[in-house]
Amino acid sequence: MTLGELIENCLYLAEEIAGKEETAEKEATAEKKAAAGMEAAAGMEAAAGMEAAVGKEADGIARFRGFVQSAFPVSAFREPPLRKDAARIFHIFLLEIAGERDREWGEFAGLRDVYDCRICANAIAQVCLRGILQPAAPGVFAGDRILSGAEAEEALQRLGRFLAAS
Amino acid sequence: MKTLKPEKITKDTCFDSFGKGQPLYGKQKGHLPAMGWNSWNAFGSSNTEALTKAMADRIIALGLDKLGYRYMVLDDGCYKPERVDGKLANEEEKFPSGFRALADYLHERGLLFGMYNDVGTNLCAGAAVGTCGHEEVDARSYIDWDVDFLKVDNCYYPFDNATFSRPGNARYVYAPIIRSIRIGAGKKTSAKEGKLTGKVAKRGRDGSVSGLGTFDGTGPKYSPLGVRSSELIFTVTSTKEQETTLTVEYATGKREGVGAWLQAAVNGSLVQDGFLPETAGEDAFANSDPIRIFLKKGTNVIRLMNHRRQENTLQSYARLLKYLRKYAPEKDILYSACEWGKTQPQNWGAKVCDSWRILNDITFRVGRDGDPGHGDWVSGYTNAVTSQYNKAVIMDSFAGLEKGWNDPDMLMVGMGGLNHHQTKTHFAMWCMMNAPLMLGLDLRRVERDDALYRIIANEALIGINQDPLGIQAKRLYCSLCETRPDTAYVRETDRVDILVKPLKDGRFAVSFINLSGKKQEGGYGISAGRIKKVFGEKVSLSGRYEVLDVWTGKTKQVKGEDFTASSLKPYENITRIYTPV
């Protein structure tokens, strides 16, 4: 999987989640209002709430796109990502699209190579904390290693599961 | 694509010239530490034109510009990821009006405009717009954009194993393993017979020598003081003046400690400065081609070494400076080297820069709009107030108006993770150490006279930092190291330090700093005699002083020859200015 494909997969996941949230929100609002005998108002308020949510989601997606587009040279999009680059992509996804906030690094502050990449250090710790990527070996993240296709698929699934759970 | 290679060194950029310290290309000196705001700690790569303008407006609304905070610096994340027609270009989503328009906005308000780049091929956040090989065109862009300050990073550097560079780039900055030398057709002289300088080099069991290069100072492990590089030196006696050859038995590598680039000097003249052919491995020794040398009658000194870690980086910073000076000789652009202490810039920075970072970053958890980011007080690596302080506090001998300033990175005042005393002490430390004062917080979170404001707008502390004498404080007492407190590299933080800083008109500042989380009682002090011994005529010791406590703002008259603090709360500093009366 190339870096560009990894980003597209992240965006696909974002759209999928946004779609699910949109449907869930619409249904919940409609049910609530209908129960109160306010079908018409329910329809309107659900639509307004949905627009706001979609707007917020779209902003996050735009910021995510903006970040990844300015962070990597064009040529990098055609290559498989390094693990540290994947960490940066997942981290910005978590912040901009999933609305997550950074947490204390915990045990991942002890990764021997976490500071090898000053721009990715926090991203590595944050994605490891959430189980999206994992150290390549005990105590070593191996950020300079290429993220294999299988690792990328697994990470996307883990990201999806993390989002569903949160 | 052209192949990048290190430039030939000159008499002004070679290692042997470092001690002389003359600025290159007429670089202006005499600047006090820079003050302003930098986008990195506040917003990381997500800074925008709108946020920068908002920060500028807050600087003015809070009156911080009147206190000296004038440089508004865009850090990484502001450029398009590729050059446009060979030139740097603004990232249009984030900076839609372009950099010149932003510079104008700032200048119209009496502020100054700072930008960021990198001596490598890419910026640290990834954009492929580093200045390496583009120095001339980039200098013209910066001048067109009316830039007043440049911070230049060191990622993706092609001639060293810097961050994001290939680890194998170490071959540029370390000599091969040396086993022996031979002069002319004479016998081999084993490396065992050579003298080693510095502490980087190591001898193998067979006497061969590796580690001929310069300590990597990015991390906090090593002291910045003393000889930071190693040479292997042979003394050769010649019965006559003669032209002959030097042959070196060597084995190359591509890792920290073992490289392939050899420098050799005979009686101070460089006779070799380049790669030797690669060997099959670090244990597969080969003989170099004979190098032509001249020996004088009597004793000759042959040095085998590699100072390219420092020389390459100096030359890269110098190249951008050259073109800035060429195209705007009248413009005084502050130049901030951000190579993280990797190449021991305290040795060469004065030639080209106004300040030099001394370590890797002070935080790796920078903020973003709505998140203040996170800073730590203590860490095993560089990302803490005390990690930066511990190194900077013993580097006063490198700092000065005609040199430049040690830069322990941007302020973390206002970030999460530091309590009130830690934040105050962080600011006081930076002021005492003549560090650049670059705010790194979202200034919309600051109101006049709130707790953060009272720290960053403390006029007495800013006055200490900006004192016209430009003398970095010296540590005269350290509770963990009482014999050489000014030079001992102490990383344990369960301690109290006392710093003394001469100020204009014979005044001086004394700061009592409790780095620990414990209340420190029993009294800490420094005598007038000790201050006099260290600073001589730079301070006036009259026995009667008007004393200003910089945090309470209260003054009182005192008599005596001792300067003491009876107790210090956890992480507290007591900082006073003594004016002789």
HADDOCK unambig.tbl for C-alpha pairs under 7 A between the chains (distance, minus, plus):
assign (segid A and resid 70 and name CA) (segid B and resid 80 and name CA) 5.97 0.50 0.50
assign (segid A and resid 70 and name CA) (segid B and resid 81 and name CA) 4.96 0.50 0.50
assign (segid A and resid 70 and name CA) (segid B and resid 127 and name CA) 6.45 0.50 0.50
assign (segid A and resid 71 and name CA) (segid B and resid 81 and name CA) 6.49 0.50 0.50
assign (segid A and resid 71 and name CA) (segid B and resid 125 and name CA) 5.71 0.50 0.50
assign (segid A and resid 71 and name CA) (segid B and resid 126 and name CA) 4.93 0.50 0.50
assign (segid A and resid 71 and name CA) (segid B and resid 127 and name CA) 5.56 0.50 0.50
assign (segid A and resid 72 and name CA) (segid B and resid 81 and name CA) 6.36 0.50 0.50
assign (segid A and resid 72 and name CA) (segid B and resid 126 and name CA) 5.11 0.50 0.50
assign (segid A and resid 72 and name CA) (segid B and resid 127 and name CA) 5.63 0.50 0.50
assign (segid A and resid 73 and name CA) (segid B and resid 81 and name CA) 5.37 0.50 0.50
assign (segid A and resid 73 and name CA) (segid B and resid 82 and name CA) 6.19 0.50 0.50
assign (segid A and resid 73 and name CA) (segid B and resid 126 and name CA) 6.81 0.50 0.50
assign (segid A and resid 73 and name CA) (segid B and resid 127 and name CA) 5.64 0.50 0.50
assign (segid A and resid 73 and name CA) (segid B and resid 128 and name CA) 5.69 0.50 0.50
assign (segid A and resid 116 and name CA) (segid B and resid 163 and name CA) 6.77 0.50 0.50
assign (segid A and resid 117 and name CA) (segid B and resid 163 and name CA) 6.42 0.50 0.50
assign (segid A and resid 118 and name CA) (segid B and resid 364 and name CA) 6.48 0.50 0.50
assign (segid A and resid 119 and name CA) (segid B and resid 124 and name CA) 6.73 0.50 0.50
assign (segid A and resid 119 and name CA) (segid B and resid 125 and name CA) 6.20 0.50 0.50
assign (segid A and resid 121 and name CA) (segid B and resid 364 and name CA) 6.29 0.50 0.50
assign (segid A and resid 122 and name CA) (segid B and resid 364 and name CA) 5.76 0.50 0.50
assign (segid A and resid 122 and name CA) (segid B and resid 365 and name CA) 5.73 0.50 0.50
